[in-house]
Amino acid sequence: MVRLDDRDLELLRVLSAEGRITKAELAKRINLSPTPCWERLRRLEKAGVIEGYRAEVSLRALGPHVMVFVAVELQGHTAGNFQTFERAMANYDEVIGCWALGGGFDYLMQVVARDIDAYQRLIDAMLEARIGLARYYTYIVTKPVKSSAPLPLDLLYGAE
């Protein structure tokens, strides 16, 4: 685990809300000169705390689509069954998120497709591919309520 101080946390707070901020503005916002700010940024990137920088793309602005969460149960529960399913996820661009779960379901997938027919074709392809999918439960998103919120850094990495 990487040790973070208050300036590191502030740097992460600013970047998580404003990923395109210039290095000079970032340094100003966290009250550091540019060189020490840049060194902190590089240290956090190298340590894997900052995994990347992305643009938030509005699916609504791009056109019709459907967002679906899919709860998945596998046919078997051996290490090989889990590995097969997890490796297969890389083959499906429509699956934009996939999480292994503890509890009733084995995985939760987040899927974006053009429409319900495209979603069903994806599921049919997964069933035909024999990746271990036994049952799936479809939950269609009717409206986004909260997404892409900055991490609650103060709650996750509070002062000791």
TORMAR-896427 format. One line per 3 residues: number of its first residue (from 0); for each residue x, y, z of N, C-alpha, C, O. Coordinates in steps of 0.001 Angstrom, whole numbers, padded with zeros to 6 digits. Example, Ala and Ser with C-alpha at 12.3 -4.5 7.8 and 13.67 -1.06 7.14 Angstrom:
0) 013190/-005690/007800/012300/-004500/007800/013200/-003300/007800/014236/-003319/008465 ~ 012850/-002250/007080/013670/-001060/007140/012900/000030/007870/013409/001138/008039
//
This chain:
0) 000840/-001182/000000/000000/000000/000000/000879/001237/000000/001861/001308/000739 ~ 000535/002193/-000811/001292/003428/-000942/000867/004387/000166/-000324/004555/000430 ~ 001832/005002/000798/001548/006015/001819/001224/007329/001114/001990/007801/000273
3) 000101/007903/001460/-000323/009160/000866/-000424/010224/001946/-000914/009962/003045 ~ 000041/011425/001629/-000142/012530/002557/-001281/013415/002056/-001901/013121/001034 ~ -001549/014490/002776/-002674/015362/002420/-002532/015952/001016/-003525/016096/000302
6) -001308/016292/000617/-001107/016853/-000733/-001379/015806/-001804/-001978/016115/-002834 ~ -000940/014561/-001570/-001235/013486/-002519/-002742/013318/-002677/-003249/013195/-003792 ~ -003448/013315/-001560/-004904/013155/-001602/-005565/014315/-002347/-006502/014109/-003118
9) -005080/015521/-002117/-005641/016678/-002816/-005353/016582/-004316/-006221/016873/-005138 ~ -004144/016176/-004663/-003784/015980/-006072/-004736/014967/-006716/-005239/015202/-007815 ~ -004985/013851/-006044/-005886/012827/-006575/-007318/013338/-006671/-008023/013030/-007632
12) -007754/014118/-005683/-009095/014703/-005713/-009276/015588/-006940/-010272/015482/-007656 ~ -008304/016460/-007172/-008387/017384/-008307/-008359/016603/-009620/-009181/016846/-010504 ~ -007418/015668/-009751/-007312/014905/-011000/-008542/014047/-011276/-008955/013913/-012428
15) -009132/013466/-010234/-010290/012607/-010472/-011491/013411/-010948/-012372/012866/-011612 ~ -011539/014698/-010618/-012632/015554/-011074/-012297/016268/-012376/-013186/016567/-013174 ~ -011007/016542/-012590/-010581/017336/-013749/-009331/016710/-014370/-008227/017229/-014209
18) -009505/015613/-015067/-008379/014879/-015627/-007560/015628/-016656/-006407/015274/-016901 ~ -008137/016665/-017271/-007417/017418/-018303/-006741/018674/-017773/-006253/019489/-018555 ~ -006708/018836/-016483/-006095/020025/-015907/-004608/020067/-016287/-003955/019025/-016346
21) -004083/021250/-016542/-002664/021358/-016875/-001831/021103/-015624/-002310/021259/-014501 ~ -000599/020716/-015831/000286/020476/-014689/000507/021760/-013898/000585/021730/-012670 ~ 000608/022883/-014596/000807/024168/-013908/-000398/024507/-013041/-000241/024945/-011901
24) -001602/024307/-013577/-002822/024597/-012799/-002967/023618/-011645/-003396/024005/-010558 ~ -002616/022353/-011864/-002663/021357/-010798/-001740/021764/-009658/-002128/021710/-008491 ~ -000520/022171/-009996/000442/022598/-008975/-000115/023783/-008188/000004/023838/-006964
27) -000716/024716/-008892/-001288/025885/-008240/-002425/025481/-007297/-002522/025992/-006181 ~ -003276/024569/-007747/-004439/024154/-006965/-004071/023408/-005698/-004786/023482/-004698 ~ -002939/022679/-005736/-002553/021947/-004526/-001457/022674/-003752/-000875/022139/-002808
30) -001190/023921/-004185/-000266/024799/-003479/001165/024245/-003432/001801/024198/-002379 ~ 001640/023834/-004598/003019/023356/-004752/003616/024024/-005987/002893/024468/-006879 ~ 004926/024088/-006023/005571/024552/-007243/005500/023408/-008267/005313/022254/-007881
33) 005646/023711/-009559/005459/022689/-010599/006352/021456/-010466/005875/020338/-010660 ~ 007623/021628/-010143/008519/020464/-010098/008127/019463/-009018/008002/018278/-009329 ~ 007926/019873/-007769/007493/018889/-006763/006119/018275/-007089/005872/017107/-006790
36) 005238/019065/-007697/003935/018543/-008092/004114/017450/-009141/003514/016381/-009035 ~ 004935/017715/-010149/005212/016744/-011205/005842/015475/-010638/005518/014370/-011074 ~ 006744/015631/-009664/007374/014460/-009033/006339/013606/-008293/006381/012377/-008355
39) 005415/014262/-007597/004351/013523/-006908/003481/012775/-007921/003139/011609/-007726 ~ 003137/013461/-008989/002306/012868/-010032/002993/011627/-010615/002364/010578/-010756 ~ 004265/011745/-010948/005018/010595/-011492/005092/009458/-010487/004958/008291/-010855
42) 005306/009794/-009205/005383/008760/-008159/004054/008015/-008054/004044/006790/-007930 ~ 002942/008731/-008099/001624/008103/-008001/001312/007258/-009235/000683/006205/-009123 ~ 001747/007711/-010406/001573/006915/-011624/002417/005644/-011549/001935/004550/-011843
45) 003672/005800/-011156/004586/004651/-011095/004120/003619/-010070/004286/002416/-010274 ~ 003536/004094/-008966/003051/003193/-007914/001723/002533/-008292/001249/001644/-007585 ~ 001122/002967/-009404/-000137/002381/-009836/-001361/002988/-009175/-002473/002491/-009354
48) -001171/004056/-008412/-002322/004726/-007806/-003138/005415/-008893/-004367/005366/-008870 ~ -002470/006051/-009835/-003134/006633/-011004/-002961/005630/-012137/-001848/005386/-012604 ~ -004076/005055/-012569/-004025/004008/-013589/-004137/004543/-014999/-003741/003859/-015943
51) -004664/005741/-015172/-004804/006278/-016512/-005655/007526/-016503/-006136/007969/-015460 ~ -005828/008083/-017683/-006613/009293/-017880/-007594/009004/-019006/-007216/008467/-020047 ~ -008861/009364/-018790/-009883/009044/-019777/-010819/010226/-019970/-010931/011108/-019118
54) -011477/010216/-021098/-012551/011179/-021351/-013869/010495/-021029/-014046/009315/-021330 ~ -014784/011217/-020427/-016128/010703/-020207/-016938/010990/-021463/-017138/012148/-021831 ~ -017398/009942/-022112/-018136/010068/-023362/-019625/009903/-023066/-020024/008962/-022380
57) -020427/010798/-023574/-021871/010733/-023389/-022476/009776/-024407/-022531/010079/-025599 ~ -022924/008630/-023937/-023582/007677/-024839/-024855/008271/-025412/-025184/008039/-026575 ~ -025570/009033/-024605/-026812/009658/-025067/-026545/010562/-026270/-027344/010599/-027206
60) -025431/011286/-026251/-025107/012190/-027354/-024715/011426/-028622/-024844/011954/-029726 ~ -024245/010204/-028472/-023826/009412/-029629/-024979/008740/-030348/-024859/008387/-031522 ~ -026092/008561/-029661/-027239/007952/-030317/-027883/006891/-029464/-027519/006704/-028303
63) -028851/006189/-030047/-029591/005174/-029296/-028668/004070/-028787/-027720/003660/-029457 ~ -028976/003608/-027589/-028215/002514/-026983/-029026/001957/-025813/-030023/002543/-025392 ~ -028586/000843/-025313/-029165/000284/-024103/-028011/-000107/-023182/-027019/-000692/-023618
66) -028160/000229/-021902/-027183/-000161/-020878/-027852/-001260/-020055/-028993/-001120/-019616 ~ -027121/-002351/-019856/-027682/-003505/-019170/-026682/-004002/-018128/-025483/-004084/-018392 ~ -027186/-004329/-016958/-026393/-005059/-015981/-026872/-006495/-016022/-028074/-006761/-016060
69) -025919/-007424/-016015/-026245/-008834/-016147/-025612/-009591/-014989/-024390/-009621/-014846 ~ -026455/-010200/-014168/-025971/-011068/-013096/-025789/-012463/-013705/-026690/-012993/-014355 ~ -024618/-013039/-013484/-024235/-014282/-014152/-023968/-015381/-013133/-023326/-015162/-012106
72) -024475/-016564/-013443/-024118/-017774/-012708/-023390/-018701/-013667/-023824/-018899/-014802 ~ -022287/-019265/-013209/-021524/-020197/-014041/-022014/-021622/-013846/-022659/-021942/-012847 ~ -021697/-022476/-014821/-022079/-023881/-014748/-021309/-024618/-013660/-021848/-025511/-013006
75) -020050/-024244/-013470/-019230/-024894/-012461/-018499/-023863/-011635/-018471/-022679/-011973 ~ -017905/-024325/-010545/-017233/-023397/-009641/-015804/-023846/-009310/-015351/-023751/-008170 ~ -015123/-024329/-010329/-013711/-024647/-010142/-012882/-023437/-010567/-013390/-022522/-011214
78) -011617/-023442/-010202/-010727/-022353/-010623/-010713/-022250/-012144/-010691/-021146/-012688 ~ -010725/-023383/-012833/-010728/-023391/-014294/-011976/-022749/-014877/-011895/-022039/-015880 ~ -013138/-022990/-014259/-014381/-022365/-014730/-014293/-020844/-014637/-014673/-020130/-015564
81) -013792/-020367/-013516/-013676/-018920/-013333/-012662/-018324/-014310/-012908/-017269/-014896 ~ -011526/-018996/-014483/-010492/-018497/-015396/-011000/-018451/-016839/-010738/-017489/-017560 ~ -011718/-019480/-017253/-012262/-019517/-018621/-013196/-018339/-018857/-013087/-017645/-019869
84) -014114/-018114/-017920/-015057/-017016/-018064/-014335/-015672/-018076/-014618/-014822/-018919 ~ -013414/-015481/-017152/-012711/-014193/-017042/-011873/-013904/-018280/-011848/-012766/-018748 ~ -011188/-014906/-018820/-010413/-014705/-020053/-011330/-014345/-021221/-010979/-013520/-022065
87) -012496/-014965/-021260/-013431/-014725/-022364/-013945/-013289/-022385/-014295/-012782/-023450 ~ -013998/-012633/-021247/-014537/-011268/-021197/-013766/-010310/-022108/-014337/-009341/-022609 ~ -012505/-010568/-022322/-011690/-009711/-023198/-012177/-009745/-024646/-011856/-008852/-025430
90) -012946/-010767/-025002/-013411/-010924/-026384/-014704/-010178/-026697/-015145/-010165/-027846 ~ -015303/-009569/-025710/-016611/-008941/-025897/-016516/-007453/-025598/-016538/-007040/-024438 ~ -016409/-006649/-026655/-016283/-005197/-026487/-017510/-004578/-025834/-017404/-003540/-025181
93) -018664/-005195/-026000/-019892/-004663/-025410/-019867/-004729/-023885/-020559/-003961/-023216 ~ -019073/-005640/-023341/-018952/-005767/-021891/-017944/-004714/-021435/-016739/-004867/-021632 ~ -018454/-003644/-020824/-017576/-002540/-020437/-017140/-002627/-018979/-016297/-001848/-018532
96) -017706/-003561/-018247/-017307/-003798/-016868/-017716/-005201/-016475/-018760/-005693/-016903 ~ -016901/-005843/-015666/-017235/-007181/-015191/-016563/-007378/-013834/-015360/-007161/-013684 ~ -017358/-007793/-012856/-016856/-007940/-011502/-017201/-009327/-010968/-018328/-009794/-011135
99) -016242/-009982/-010331/-016503/-011228/-009621/-017180/-010857/-008303/-016794/-009887/-007649 ~ -018187/-011633/-007921/-018964/-011318/-006730/-018891/-012442/-005710/-018697/-013607/-006058 ~ -019047/-012080/-004469/-019274/-013051/-003411/-020762/-013049/-003126/-021382/-011986/-003146
102) -021346/-014185/-002864/-022784/-014216/-002610/-023497/-015068/-003633/-022966/-016085/-004078 ~ -024695/-014664/-004009/-025554/-015475/-004862/-025117/-015620/-006300/-025212/-016714/-006856 ~ -024640/-014556/-006922/-024222/-014602/-008312/-022705/-014687/-008378/-022006/-014316/-007435
105) -022204/-015183/-009511/-020754/-015304/-009671/-020128/-014019/-010213/-019035/-013634/-009796 ~ -020822/-013354/-011145/-020281/-012143/-011781/-021403/-011148/-012038/-022576/-011509/-012134 ~ -021011/-009900/-012143/-021900/-008847/-012601/-021230/-008189/-013793/-020115/-007677/-013689
108) -021922/-008208/-014934/-021388/-007583/-016146/-022157/-006302/-016428/-023363/-006224/-016197 ~ -021448/-005305/-016928/-022083/-004091/-017429/-021914/-004114/-018939/-020800/-004224/-019450 ~ -023030/-004010/-019645/-023035/-004180/-021098/-023663/-002943/-021739/-024660/-002415/-021247
111) -023068/-002490/-022839/-023662/-001440/-023670/-023865/-002036/-025058/-022949/-002600/-025656 ~ -025090/-001893/-025552/-025412/-002397/-026887/-026290/-001376/-027606/-026869/-000486/-026982 ~ -026376/-001516/-028901/-027176/-000575/-029708/-028654/-000663/-029324/-029341/000355/-029237
114) -029137/-001893/-029094/-030549/-002101/-028743/-030675/-003469/-028080/-029689/-004188/-027919 ~ -031896/-003817/-027700/-032137/-005092/-027011/-031786/-006272/-027909/-031266/-007278/-027426 ~ -032058/-006170/-029194/-031712/-007266/-030110/-030201/-007499/-030123/-029752/-008645/-030100
117) -029426/-006435/-030159/-027964/-006567/-030147/-027498/-007172/-028832/-026573/-007985/-028809 ~ -028133/-006778/-027745/-027801/-007365/-026445/-028076/-008868/-026458/-027248/-009661/-026010 ~ -029247/-009256/-026975/-029585/-010680/-026986/-028637/-011472/-027884/-028298/-012613/-027568
120) -028208/-010885/-028994/-027219/-011564/-029852/-025907/-011782/-029093/-025263/-012819/-029251 ~ -025516/-010818/-028281/-024310/-010972/-027458/-024467/-012143/-026491/-023580/-012989/-026385 ~ -025584/-012188/-025795/-025811/-013280/-024842/-025838/-014623/-025566/-025259/-015598/-025086
123) -026506/-014681/-026714/-026539/-015926/-027494/-025128/-016354/-027898/-024792/-017537/-027848 ~ -024304/-015378/-028299/-022914/-015689/-028674/-022143/-016220/-027474/-021346/-017148/-027613 ~ -022370/-015646/-026303/-021687/-016130/-025093/-022120/-017553/-024759/-021294/-018377/-024367
126) -023402/-017842/-024912/-023891/-019196/-024641/-023298/-020194/-025635/-022922/-021302/-025254 ~ -023215/-019808/-026886/-022647/-020691/-027911/-021148/-020884/-027731/-020608/-021925/-028105 ~ -020475/-019897/-027167/-019020/-019961/-027002/-018595/-020909/-025886/-017413/-021220/-025740
129) -019543/-021354/-025122/-019246/-022310/-024045/-018182/-021781/-023079/-017169/-022429/-022814 ~ -018448/-020603/-022578/-017526/-019987/-021612/-017952/-020269/-020171/-017394/-019714/-019224 ~ -018950/-021141/-020024/-019377/-021537/-018690/-020625/-020836/-018191/-021024/-021035/-017044
132) -021243/-020026/-019021/-022435/-019280/-018628/-023611/-020256/-018478/-024036/-020878/-019451 ~ -024125/-020382/-017258/-025261/-021278/-017014/-026571/-020505/-017015/-027519/-020890/-017700 ~ -026631/-019409/-016249/-027827/-018589/-016160/-027421/-017128/-016134/-026346/-016765/-015655
135) -028307/-016304/-016658/-028059/-014863/-016619/-029362/-014148/-016319/-030442/-014593/-016708 ~ -029237/-013038/-015624/-030380/-012235/-015219/-030133/-010813/-015703/-029138/-010184/-015340 ~ -031048/-010317/-016524/-030882/-009047/-017207/-031585/-007925/-016455/-032756/-008033/-016093
138) -030836/-006838/-016229/-031394/-005649/-015582/-031109/-004459/-016493/-029965/-004021/-016618 ~ -032149/-003946/-017123/-032005/-002851/-018075/-032002/-001524/-017320/-032864/-001272/-016478 ~ -031028/-000690/-017632/-030946/000631/-017013/-031971/001534/-017687/-031963/001696/-018907
141) -032852/002120/-016884/-033870/003013/-017439/-033432/004470/-017415/-033881/005265/-018241 ~ -032557/004831/-016474/-031966/006166/-016475/-030766/006173/-015548/-030773/005513/-014508 ~ -029743/006913/-015920/-028596/007030/-015020/-028956/007959/-013860/-029567/009008/-014067
144) -028581/007579/-012663/-028840/008400/-011492/-027530/008976/-010967/-027456/010158/-010631 ~ -026500/008138/-010898/-025179/008583/-010455/-024149/007644/-011062/-024245/006423/-010936 ~ -023171/008233/-011716/-022093/007416/-012278/-020847/008273/-012400/-020927/009501/-012415
147) -019717/007634/-012485/-018433/008306/-012662/-018167/009380/-011612/-017554/010407/-011903 ~ -018624/009139/-010420/-018359/010087/-009346/-016914/009936/-008882/-016370/008832/-008909 ~ -016290/011026/-008460/-014935/010910/-007911/-014931/009985/-006692/-015919/009905/-005962
150) -013838/009302/-006485/-013718/008401/-005340/-013793/009185/-004029/-013281/010302/-003947 ~ -014427/008611/-003006/-014480/009280/-001704/-013164/009078/-000945/-013102/008321/000024 ~ -012133/009757/-001397/-010787/009535/-000867/-010699/009738/000633/-009989/008995/001311
153) -011404/010725/001168/-011355/010959/002613/-011917/009777/003393/-011440/009466/004484 ~ -012922/009123/002839/-013508/007970/003511/-012646/006725/003370/-012566/005901/004282 ~ -011990/006598/002189/-011175/005403/001940/-009798/005495/002553/-009234/004484/002971
156) -009250/006691/002611/-007873/006880/003072/-007863/008056/004031/-007253/009091/003764 ~ -008541/007884/005138/-008657/008972/006104/-007382/009168/006899/-006474/008336/006889 ~ -007346/010278/007576/-006197/010591/008434/-006117/009569/009561/-007137/009123/010086
159) -004907/009211/009919/-004707/008208/010968/-004387/008847/012281/-004188/008148/013275
//
